[in-house]
Amino acid sequence: MRFSLSFVLFALAVTSARAEELPDILARMDKAAQKFHSFSAATHRTEFTAVLSETTEMNGFVRLRKSKGGTQGIVDFTEPDPRTYEFSGRTLKIFYPKANTVEIYDAGKHISTVDEIVLMGFGTSGADLRKNYQVKLAGSETLNGVRVSRLELTPKGEEVRKLTTRIELWIPEGGSNPIQEKFTQPSKDYSLVAFSDIKINAPLPESDFSLKLPKDVKKIYPQK
């Protein structure tokens, strides 16, 4: 009886520790992408600058949605250096409240690449990942008490490779959306983005996607 019980416990331990299979994760992403229309979460962002070996961290909130005009979103960093990013169609605005300035960019012909990066892991189907990236299952681990599978994505397209040479997604077992993402640039700089309090397809008012600027804000167009 003692041997049998030990064998059962061992078998259960092996089963619970077994990593998920890549086709299963991508299949779940396919199903989730069909239903996806919005996403909101608290976020913690770590930026690493390789040449300086310097790290900066920011806390904030993110809200994204798909619309007929393209991706819309607000990323609002509250500390330590407040700033707000607004994505709307092909336009990106970055508002710096301390300086009372807003930078305005036109994504132009790069809009599809921007949408792909901004929505990575949220509304992204497994089929899209296979088409645009070399996808590797890098194993399973525990992240903040959650069992996750880590995917490594190597971009196939030249346009995306100019922005990032590798993307990593930490997806909870049984889930379809990442709770952490890492984007490594050609310069070896990287952005590590962690999400909490994630809400998928929750009702979001129109005001959540509108950047409210002071009347006397200074507008800057860095591309001109």
VOBA-1610 file (N, C-alpha, C; in pm, whole numbers, padded with zeros to 5 digits, always signed):
BEGIN
Met+00083-00120+00000Met+00000+00000+00000Met+00087+00125+00000Arg+00196+00123+00083Arg+00284+00239+00088Arg+00348+00264-00047Phe+00392+00157-00117Phe+00452+00171-00250Phe+00353+00229-00348Ser+00230+00178-00344Ser+00127+00224-00438Ser+00097+00372-00418Leu+00087+00416-00293Leu+00058+00555-00263Leu+00171+00645-00310Ser+00294+00602-00287Ser+00410+00679-00331Ser+00412+00692-00483Phe+00379+00582-00551Phe+00376+00584-00697Phe+00271+00682-00750Val+00154+00682-00688Val+00047+00773-00729Val+00088+00918-00709Leu+00147+00948-00593Leu+00189+01085-00565Leu+00297+01129-00663Phe+00389+01038-00695Phe+00494+01069-00793Phe+00434+01098-00930Ala+00337+01015-00971Ala+00273+01033-01100Ala+00200+01166-01108Leu+00132+01203-00998Leu+00062+01331-00995Leu+00159+01447-01003Ala+00272+01436-00937Ala+00372+01542-00939Ala+00428+01561-01079Val+00457+01449-01147Val+00508+01457-01284Val+00405+01520-01377Thr+00280+01481-01361Thr+00173+01533-01447Thr+00156+01683-01428Ser+00157+01729-01301Ser+00134+01870-01273Ser+00251+01956-01320Ala+00372+01897-01327Ala+00490+01974-01366Ala+00514+01972-01517Arg+00436+01892-01589Arg+00457+01877-01733Arg+00425+02008-01805Ala+00516+02053-01889Ala+00495+02177-01963Ala+00386+02159-02068Glu+00321+02271-02099Glu+00220+02268-02204Glu+00286+02252-02340Glu+00208+02208-02436Glu+00256+02194-02573Glu+00226+02320-02652Leu+00318+02359-02740Leu+00302+02481-02819Leu+00173+02483-02902Pro+00137+02374-02971Pro+00012+02376-03050Pro-00111+02407-02965Asp-00113+02361-02840Asp-00227+02388-02753Asp-00237+02536-02718Ile-00122+02597-02689Ile-00120+02740-02655Ile-00165+02823-02775Leu-00112+02792-02893Leu-00148+02868-03013Leu-00294+02849-03051Ala-00347+02730-03025Ala-00488+02704-03054Ala-00578+02790-02964Arg-00540+02804-02837Arg-00616+02889-02747Arg-00610+03035-02791Met-00494+03078-02840Met-00480+03214-02888Met-00567+03238-03012Asp-00579+03136-03097Asp-00668+03147-03214Asp-00811+03176-03170Lys-00859+03101-03072Lys-00997+03117-03026Lys-01017+03253-02959Ala-00920+03294-02876Ala-00932+03422-02806Ala-00930+03540-02902Ala-00849+03530-03009Ala-00838+03640-03106Ala-00970+03666-03178Gln-01047+03561-03199Gln-01175+03577-03268Gln-01273+03662-03188Lys-01261+03659-03055Lys-01355+03730-02968Lys-01300+03864-02917Phe-01170+03886-02936Phe-01106+04003-02875Phe-01153+04135-02935His-01183+04233-02846His-01207+04369-02895His-01148+04475-02802Ser-01118+04441-02674Ser-01058+04541-02587Ser-00980+04475-02473Phe-00894+04557-02411Phe-00806+04508-02307Phe-00768+04624-02216Ser-00768+04600-02085Ser-00720+04701-01991Ser-00644+04630-01879Ala-00547+04700-01820Ala-00467+04640-01713Ala-00381+04746-01647Ala-00338+04716-01524Ala-00229+04792-01462Ala-00099+04738-01520Thr+00002+04824-01531Thr+00126+04779-01594Thr+00247+04833-01521His+00352+04752-01520His+00482+04794-01467His+00584+04773-01579Arg+00653+04879-01617Arg+00742+04873-01733Arg+00886+04898-01689Thr+00976+04810-01731Thr+01119+04824-01703Thr+01192+04847-01836Glu+01264+04959-01844Glu+01340+04991-01964Glu+01490+04977-01933Phe+01559+04894-02014Phe+01703+04875-01995Phe+01778+04934-02113Thr+01874+05022-02085Thr+01959+05082-02188Thr+02096+05018-02181Ala+02131+04941-02284Ala+02251+04857-02280Ala+02379+04939-02272Val+02391+05046-02352Val+02516+05120-02359Val+02549+05186-02225Leu+02448+05218-02146Leu+02468+05279-02016Leu+02456+05179-01902Ser+02411+05057-01936Ser+02379+04956-01834Ser+02288+05017-01728Glu+02185+05086-01776Glu+02096+05163-01688Glu+01953+05113-01700Thr+01884+05106-01589Thr+01746+05058-01586Thr+01654+05165-01526Thr+01541+05188-01591Thr+01439+05277-01538Thr+01307+05200-01530Glu+01223+05236-01433Glu+01097+05166-01414Glu+00982+05266-01407Met+00866+05222-01458Met+00747+05307-01461Met+00625+05224-01426Asn+00530+05286-01358Asn+00402+05222-01327Asn+00290+05300-01393Gly+00187+05228-01437Gly+00075+05298-01499Gly-00039+05206-01534Phe-00119+05250-01631Phe-00236+05177-01676Phe-00240+05177-01829Val-00295+05070-01885Val-00306+05060-02030Val-00447+05019-02068Arg-00499+05080-02175Arg-00629+05044-02230Arg-00615+05041-02382Leu-00652+04929-02443Leu-00641+04912-02588Leu-00770+04854-02645Arg-00799+04886-02770Arg-00912+04824-02836Arg-00892+04827-02987Lys-00957+04734-03053Lys-00960+04732-03199Lys-01082+04809-03246Ser-01065+04888-03350Ser-01177+04962-03408Ser-01164+04961-03559Lys-01267+05010-03627Lys-01264+05012-03773Lys-01149+05099-03825Gly-01114+05200-03749Gly-01006+05289-03792Gly-00867+05243-03753Gly-00858+05125-03691Gly-00729+05073-03647Gly-00723+05061-03496Thr-00604+05045-03444Thr-00586+05030-03300Thr-00602+05163-03228Gln-00674+05162-03118Gln-00685+05279-03032Gln-00636+05240-02894Gly-00566+05332-02828Gly-00517+05298-02696Gly-00465+05417-02618Ile-00466+05400-02488Ile-00408+05498-02395Ile-00317+05421-02300Val-00193+05465-02289Val-00101+05412-02189Val-00062+05530-02101Asp-00102+05524-01975Asp-00086+05636-01883Asp+00011+05597-01771Phe+00132+05652-01776Phe+00230+05627-01671Phe+00221+05737-01567Thr+00199+05696-01444Thr+00175+05791-01336Thr+00299+05823-01254Glu+00395+05732-01254Glu+00517+05753-01175Glu+00632+05671-01233Pro+00757+05711-01211Pro+00796+05833-01141Pro+00795+05957-01231Asp+00789+05937-01362Asp+00792+06048-01457Asp+00663+06044-01540Pro+00560+06117-01500Pro+00429+06108-01566Pro+00434+06138-01716Arg+00365+06057-01792Arg+00350+06078-01936Arg+00234+05991-01984Thr+00172+06032-02092Thr+00059+05956-02148Thr+00079+05937-02297Tyr+00064+05812-02342Tyr+00071+05779-02484Tyr-00071+05757-02536Glu-00102+05814-02650Glu-00231+05790-02715Glu-00208+05735-02856Phe-00265+05619-02884Phe-00262+05561-03017Phe-00401+05577-03078Ser-00408+05631-03197Ser-00536+05645-03265Ser-00513+05640-03415Gly-00548+05525-03475Gly-00522+05510-03618Gly-00373+05515-03645Arg-00331+05609-03730Arg-00189+05620-03765Arg-00116+05726-03683Thr-00184+05785-03585Thr-00126+05894-03506Thr-00088+05849-03365Leu+00032+05886-03323Leu+00078+05863-03187Leu+00106+05998-03122Lys+00051+06018-03002Lys+00077+06139-02925Lys+00138+06099-02790Ile+00237+06176-02747Ile+00298+06155-02616Ile+00290+06286-02539Phe+00216+06287-02429Phe+00193+06407-02350Phe+00278+06402-02224Tyr+00357+06510-02203Tyr+00440+06525-02085Tyr+00381+06637-01999Pro+00305+06603-01895Pro+00235+06706-01818Pro+00327+06805-01747Lys+00443+06761-01699Lys+00534+06853-01628Lys+00585+06963-01721Ala+00610+06927-01847Ala+00658+07024-01945Ala+00543+07088-02022Asn+00422+07035-02004Asn+00303+07081-02076Asn+00327+07080-02228Thr+00385+06970-02276Thr+00411+06953-02419Thr+00354+06819-02466Val+00320+06814-02594Val+00274+06690-02655Val+00350+06670-02785Glu+00410+06553-02800Glu+00478+06517-02924Glu+00380+06439-03011Ile+00375+06472-03139Ile+00279+06411-03230Ile+00354+06345-03346Tyr+00329+06215-03364Tyr+00397+06137-03467Tyr+00295+06077-03565Asp+00338+06063-03689Asp+00256+05997-03791Asp+00323+05865-03827Ala+00254+05754-03795Ala+00311+05622-03824Ala+00315+05593-03973Gly+00228+05660-04050Gly+00229+05647-04195Gly+00220+05504-04244Lys+00311+05466-04334Lys+00309+05334-04394Lys+00347+05224-04295His+00396+05264-04176His+00438+05166-04076His+00326+05129-03980Ile+00204+05176-04008Ile+00094+05157-03913Ile+00065+05010-03884Ser+00074+04924-03984Ser+00045+04783-03961Ser+00149+04720-03867Thr+00275+04764-03880Thr+00380+04715-03791Thr+00358+04763-03649Val+00319+04891-03635Val+00291+04947-03503Val+00175+04872-03437Asp+00067+04848-03512Asp-00047+04773-03459Asp-00005+04635-03412Glu+00080+04570-03492Glu+00124+04434-03459Glu+00198+04432-03326Ile+00285+04531-03303Ile+00364+04536-03180Ile+00276+04576-03061Val+00193+04679-03081Val+00110+04730-02972Val+00014+04624-02920Leu-00045+04546-03011Leu-00145+04446-02974Leu-00085+04307-02950Met+00048+04298-02944Met+00112+04168-02930Met+00057+04091-02809Gly+00006+03972-02836Gly-00046+03887-02731Gly-00190+03912-02694Phe-00246+04024-02742Phe-00385+04057-02714Phe-00457+04079-02847Gly-00540+03983-02884Gly-00602+03988-03017Gly-00512+03929-03123Thr-00397+03875-03082Thr-00304+03811-03176Thr-00337+03663-03184Ser-00362+03613-03302Ser-00394+03471-03317Ser-00266+03388-03326Gly-00279+03260-03294Gly-00166+03169-03309Gly-00123+03159-03455Ala-00221+03167-03545Ala-00189+03161-03689Ala-00105+03281-03731Asp-00136+03400-03676Asp-00057+03520-03708Asp+00086+03506-03655Leu+00100+03448-03538Leu+00234+03428-03483Leu+00316+03335-03573Arg+00255+03224-03614Arg+00326+03130-03702Arg+00365+03197-03834Lys+00277+03283-03885Lys+00301+03349-04014Lys+00414+03451-04007Asn+00419+03527-03897Asn+00510+03641-03890Asn+00634+03619-03804Tyr+00637+03507-03730Tyr+00749+03483-03639Tyr+00790+03336-03640Gln+00916+03313-03606Gln+00958+03179-03570Gln+00923+03164-03422Val+00836+03070-03390Val+00784+03058-03255Val+00847+02938-03185Lys+00901+02962-03067Lys+00964+02856-02989Lys+00907+02854-02848Leu+00871+02736-02800Leu+00830+02720-02661Leu+00956+02702-02577Ala+00985+02802-02492Ala+01112+02802-02418Ala+01101+02736-02281Gly+00987+02674-02253Gly+00971+02603-02127Gly+00869+02667-02037Ser+00852+02609-01919Ser+00756+02661-01822Ser+00829+02707-01697Glu+00768+02800-01625Glu+00826+02854-01503Glu+00715+02914-01419Thr+00751+02962-01302Thr+00654+03027-01214Thr+00687+03176-01208Leu+00588+03259-01237Leu+00604+03404-01239Leu+00502+03467-01145Asn+00551+03526-01037Asn+00463+03587-00937Asn+00356+03490-00888Gly+00399+03365-00867Gly+00309+03263-00815Gly+00220+03199-00918Val+00235+03237-01045Val+00152+03183-01153Val+00237+03094-01243Arg+00188+02974-01272Arg+00259+02884-01362Arg+00238+02932-01505Val+00348+02957-01577Val+00340+03015-01711Val+00425+02937-01809Ser+00392+02952-01937Ser+00475+02902-02047Ser+00538+03024-02115Arg+00666+03015-02144Arg+00735+03129-02208Arg+00757+03098-02356Leu+00706+03189-02440Leu+00725+03178-02584Leu+00833+03275-02628Glu+00919+03231-02718Glu+01019+03318-02779Glu+00983+03336-02926Leu+00971+03461-02969Leu+00933+03494-03106Leu+01047+03566-03175Thr+01087+03515-03290Thr+01188+03581-03373Thr+01119+03632-03499Pro+01117+03765-03522Pro+01045+03820-03636Pro+01101+03771-03769Lys+01011+03742-03862Lys+01051+03705-03997Lys+01063+03829-04086Gly+00981+03929-04061Gly+00977+04048-04145Gly+01085+04150-04111Glu+01143+04210-04214Glu+01251+04307-04195Glu+01203+04430-04119Glu+01081+04475-04146Glu+01029+04595-04081Glu+01020+04578-03929Val+00971+04464-03885Val+00961+04439-03741Val+01099+04421-03680Arg+01192+04357-03754Arg+01327+04335-03701Arg+01401+04465-03674Lys+01362+04573-03741Lys+01422+04704-03714Lys+01385+04754-03575Leu+01269+04709-03525Leu+01220+04752-03395Leu+01258+04655-03284Thr+01249+04525-03313Thr+01277+04425-03211Thr+01330+04297-03275Thr+01434+04241-03217Thr+01492+04118-03271Thr+01436+03994-03203Arg+01376+04015-03085Arg+01316+03902-03014Arg+01205+03951-02922Ile+01095+03876-02920Ile+00984+03905-02831Ile+00960+03781-02746Glu+00941+03802-02617Glu+00909+03692-02526Glu+00774+03717-02461Leu+00693+03613-02455Leu+00560+03620-02395Leu+00548+03517-02284Trp+00503+03559-02167Trp+00478+03467-02056Trp+00327+03447-02045Ile+00279+03329-02083Ile+00136+03302-02090Ile+00097+03201-01981Pro+00000+03235-01895Pro-00041+03142-01790Pro-00091+03009-01848Glu-00063+02900-01779Glu-00110+02770-01825Glu-00263+02771-01831Gly-00316+02727-01944Gly-00459+02729-01967Gly-00510+02861-02018Gly-00424+02964-02024Gly-00465+03097-02069Gly-00425+03124-02213Ser-00458+03243-02261Ser-00428+03277-02401Ser-00368+03416-02416Asn-00356+03492-02305Asn-00299+03626-02310Asn-00181+03635-02213Pro-00075+03706-02249Pro+00044+03712-02163Pro+00021+03798-02039Ile+00093+03765-01931Ile+00095+03852-01813Ile+00228+03927-01806Gln+00318+03894-01900Gln+00444+03966-01911Gln+00497+03954-02053Glu+00560+04062-02101Glu+00618+04064-02235Glu+00756+04128-02228Lys+00844+04085-02317Lys+00977+04147-02326Lys+01012+04168-02472Phe+01052+04292-02505Phe+01090+04328-02641Phe+01238+04368-02641Thr+01320+04290-02710Thr+01463+04319-02718Thr+01494+04385-02852Gln+01561+04499-02848Gln+01590+04575-02968Gln+01725+04534-03027Pro+01754+04573-03153Pro+01884+04542-03214Pro+02001+04597-03132Ser+01981+04707-03060Ser+02085+04769-02978Ser+02110+04694-02847Lys+02031+04589-02820Lys+02034+04512-02695Lys+01957+04581-02582Asp+01903+04700-02609Asp+01810+04760-02514Asp+01686+04671-02509Tyr+01615+04675-02397Tyr+01491+04598-02393Tyr+01386+04666-02307Ser+01260+04630-02333Ser+01147+04673-02252Ser+01082+04548-02195Leu+01066+04545-02063Leu+01000+04435-01995Leu+00870+04490-01936Val+00757+04436-01982Val+00626+04489-01944Val+00546+04383-01872Ala+00509+04410-01747Ala+00428+04318-01668Ala+00287+04374-01653Phe+00186+04285-01660Phe+00047+04327-01648Phe-00017+04263-01525Ser-00109+04337-01463Ser-00189+04284-01353Ser-00330+04341-01365Asp-00423+04279-01293Asp-00563+04321-01299Asp-00610+04329-01445Ile-00580+04225-01521Ile-00613+04222-01664Ile-00762+04200-01684Lys-00820+04282-01772Lys-00961+04267-01809Lys-00971+04261-01961Ile-01026+04151-02011Ile-01042+04133-02155Ile-01188+04152-02193Asn-01211+04239-02292Asn-01345+04264-02347Asn-01443+04322-02245Ala-01393+04386-02140Ala-01481+04454-02046Ala-01529+04585-02109Pro-01652+04629-02079Pro-01702+04755-02135Pro-01613+04873-02092Leu-01570+04953-02189Leu-01487+05070-02162Leu-01550+05192-02227Pro-01570+05300-02152Pro-01633+05419-02209Pro-01544+05486-02313Glu-01605+05560-02403Glu-01532+05630-02509Glu-01427+05724-02450Ser-01457+05782-02335Ser-01365+05878-02272Ser-01233+05814-02232Asp-01233+05681-02214Asp-01109+05611-02178Asp-01005+05613-02289Phe-01046+05649-02409Phe-00955+05647-02524Phe-00930+05786-02580Ser-00957+05887-02498Ser-00939+06025-02541Ser-00833+06093-02455Leu-00730+06147-02518Leu-00625+06218-02448Leu-00670+06361-02422Lys-00684+06398-02297Lys-00732+06531-02260Lys-00612+06624-02239Leu-00597+06721-02328Leu-00482+06811-02326Leu-00523+06950-02279Pro-00435+07018-02206Pro-00462+07158-02167Pro-00471+07247-02291Lys-00546+07355-02281Lys-00562+07445-02396Lys-00430+07508-02438Asp-00341+07530-02342Asp-00215+07598-02372Asp-00100+07500-02395Val-00130+07373-02420Val-00025+07274-02440Val+00059+07308-02563Lys+00188+07285-02553Lys+00277+07310-02666Lys+00286+07185-02752Lys+00258+07200-02882Lys+00260+07088-02973Lys+00395+07081-03047Ile+00452+06961-03047Ile+00581+06940-03113Ile+00566+06827-03214Tyr+00620+06848-03335Tyr+00614+06746-03441Tyr+00757+06705-03475Pro+00814+06606-03402Pro+00955+06570-03419Pro+00991+06525-03560Gln+00893+06478-03638Gln+00924+06427-03772Gln+00940+06539-03875Lys+00902+06663-03837Lys+00909+06774-03933Lys+01035+06855-03913
//
